[in-house]
Amino acid sequence: MYDISAQSLDTSRASHGTYADAFRAEGKLSEEEAALVLARLSYESDLSKAAADVDIVSESVTEALDIKKATYEALSTHCPPRTIFTTNTSTMLPSEIAKFTDRPGRLLACHVARPIWDHPILEIMPHAGTDPALVTDIVDFARRIQLVPILLKKEQPAYVSNSIMAAFITSALDLVSRGVASFEDVDRVWMIGTGAPLGPIASVDMMGIGTVYNALSHLAENEGRSELLPITEYLRTNFVDKGALGARSGQGFYTYPNPHFEQDDFFK
């Protein structure tokens, strides 16, 4: 795992340990299996070292085109020619990103749902210049790691899953930002009506408010979705500028850990 921030790497290492503990407690991994999995993970803040012998890159940097550009230019410098580039972008198109690399034919978008062990799908989105043989290889790879491959036949901002999720999320955020209902009541309606464990606003916290903000901003600014601008302004003013970025930061719409929607009195 590579990140420019040593602190972020420490946080990730701790999170991986927490996941391993949970899998052991649930009987999904033995002590020995968990230890072996963790031993196979490495953490590096020097890209030249991280990329030296890598077969495939899964990129999940911030949803900002200038950051994507800098990332792929650096990857192109340090990765060997065989390396496959995959982007986990939520809203951008692989054709937008491929032009930043030295190997556009070896780039495509591969998007996972979270948590991946509960939602085992891999959405695969090539662009017109992606090598068809590479697409076949990635579909086979998805199956080998026990994910269901969802192959998009054309480029689509937000894939299949996020295209559906975007309508769900933006409708909820629109209601909250316009003061139609509280964020708790929006979640209560959805959770009671569908039996879902999370409402749309809690889902925003889980995805990360910064991620949602960047994704909606990209759609508003680059895809003609100007109706999203009041929502992005609401998120920026009330959360992003204040560092309240959701579950990982400890504060979003809800406070973490033990958010209100998990408490017995939430539905009273």
N, C-alpha and C positions, 0 to 999 in steps of 0.2 A: 504494500500500500504506500502510495506517495502523496505527500502534501507539503506545501511550502511552510506550513506552520508545525513546529514540533509540538506545540500545545494541542493542536487538533489531532495529531498522531497519538499522543498520550490518551486523549479522550476516546479515540477509536479503539485503542488497545484495551482500555478499561471496559468499553462497551462489549467488545468481543468476549472478554472474560465473563461478563455478566450473562451474555447469551449462552456461553458454554455451561455456566452454573445452572441456568434455567433448563437447558436440555438434559443435563444430568439428573436434575430433580424430577423431571417429567419422564425419565427412563428412556429418552431418545438416544442418549449417548452414555457409554460407560465412562468411568474415570480415565481409562487408558485411551479410549477413542477421543475424548475431549482434549486430552493432553497432546495427542498426535495432531489433531486439527490445529490447535493453537501454535504448535511448534512449526507448522508449515507456513504460518503467516510471518511476514517481515514488514518492517516499517522504516521508511526512508524519506528524508527531507532533501536529499541530493538527487536531482533527476538523472544526472549522468550515471549514477550508480543504480538507481531504480530501473532504468530503461535498458541497461547494458545487454541483457540477454532475454528480453521479454517476447513472448509469442503473440500475446493479445493484450490490448489496452482497453479497459472500460473506463471512460472519462465521465465524471459527474461534477465538473466545476460549475460555478455560478452561471445562471442563465443570462449572461451578458455577452454580446457578440465580440467585444474587444478582448474579454478574458478568454473566450474560446479561441480566438485568433492567436493570442500569445501562447496559449497552452499547446496548440497543435504545431505551431512553428517550432517550439522547443522540443516537442516529441519527435518531430521530423528530423531534427538535428541529432538526437541521442538514441533513437530506436534503430535496431538493425533493419535492413530492407524487408525481411520476411514478416515483420510485425504487422498484425491486423489492428486497425484503429476502429473502435466502436464508441459511439457517443450515447449516453443515457439521457440526452437532452429531453426536456418535457415539451418544448414548444417549437424549437427550431427544426429546420429541414437539413438532412445530411448534405444536400447539394450546396447549402449555404456554407457549411463547415469544410467540405472536401477541398475547396479552393485554397484553404489555409495550409494544406498538407503537401508533402512531396510525393504522395501516393494516393490520389483520389480514388483509384480503382480498388484500393484495399480499405476503404472506409464505408461504413454503414451505421445506421442507428440501431441500437439494441436496448430496449427499455424493459425494466423489470418492475413488478408491483412490489409493494412493501406491506407486511413482511413477506419475503419471498418464499419462506417455508409454508406459509398459509395460503399464498396466492401464487402458485408455481407456473407463471406464464412468462414468456419472453417474446415481446413484440419486435419483429425484425423489419426494418424499413431501409431497403437499399435506395440509392439514387440512380439516375440513368447511366452514370459512368461506373457503377460498382460491377466488379467482375462477377458474372453469373455463377462461376464455379465457387467463388467465395460465399455467395448466398447459400448455396447447397451445403457447403461445409458448416456454416453457422447454424443452419436448421438441424443438421445432424448433431452438432455440438450441443445444442439445446436439449435434444432428446437424451444424449449421453449423461447430462447432468440433471436429468429428470425434470426438465421444464417442458411445458407445452409450447411449441413454436407457433406464433401467430404472424404469418407472413403478409405484409401489406403489399398490394399490387401496384400502388402508386404512392408518392409522397403525400403525407397528410400531417399538417401541424397538430401535435398532441396525440398522434396515433389513433387507435380505436378507443382504448381505455380512457385516456385523458380528454378525448373529444366528448365522451359521455360525461366524465367527471367534471369537465369545465362548465357544462350547462348546469349541473347539480350545484357546484360550488358558487358560481357567479350569481345564480338565482338567490341562494341563501345570503351571500354577502350583500347583494343589492337590497334585500329586505332589511338587513341589519344597518347598513350604511345610511339608508333613508329614514331610519327610525321607525319602521313599520312594526317591528317586534324586537324584543331582546334576543341576543345571541343564544341564551339558554332556551328560550321558548322555541326558537327556530329548530334547535337540536331536539328538544322534547317532542315536537310534532313529528319529526322524521323517525326518531327512535321508537316512539309509541306506535306510530302508524305502520312501520315496516318490521319492527322487531330487530332492527340493526343495532349493533353494540356502540356505534358512533354516529353522531349527527354530522351534517356538513361542516359546521363551524369547528367542531372538535377535529374533523379530518384536516382542516386547514392548519390547525396547530400541529398535527402529527406530520404533515408534509413539510411544514416549515413556512412561516408567514413570509419570510424573505423569498423563498422559492416561488410561492404563489404570486407574490407581488411582481417579481421579475418576469414570470411567465405571462401574467395578465398584461403587464406593461409592454412586453414584446408583441402580444396580439394587438394591443391598442395602437401601437406606434408603427407596426410593420404589416399588419394584416387588415387594416382598416376598421378595427373594432373600437371605434371611438366611444361607444356606449359604456366601455369598461373604464374610462378615465375617472369618473367619480369614485369608483370602487378602489382603483389604485391610489388615488389621492387620500382616501379614507385610511387605507392600510399604511401608507407612508407616514401620515401625520400621527396616527394613533398608536402605531406599533413599530414600524421599521426604524423611524428616526429615534425611537426611545429604546431600541435594542430588545424589544419584547417580541421575540421571533418564534415563539411557540414552545412545544414540549421540551426541546433540547436546551433552550435558554432558561427554562424554569418559569417563564411567563409568556403568555400569549393572550388569547381570549380567556383561557382558563389559567389557573396557577398549578404548577407541577412541583413535586409529585402529588399523587392523590387528588386529581382534578375533580371538580364538583360532579361532573356527569358520571363518575364512578361511585358516588356516594348514594346511600340508601334514600336520603331525603331529596334527591334531585327530582323525583317524580311526585313530590308532595306539594 
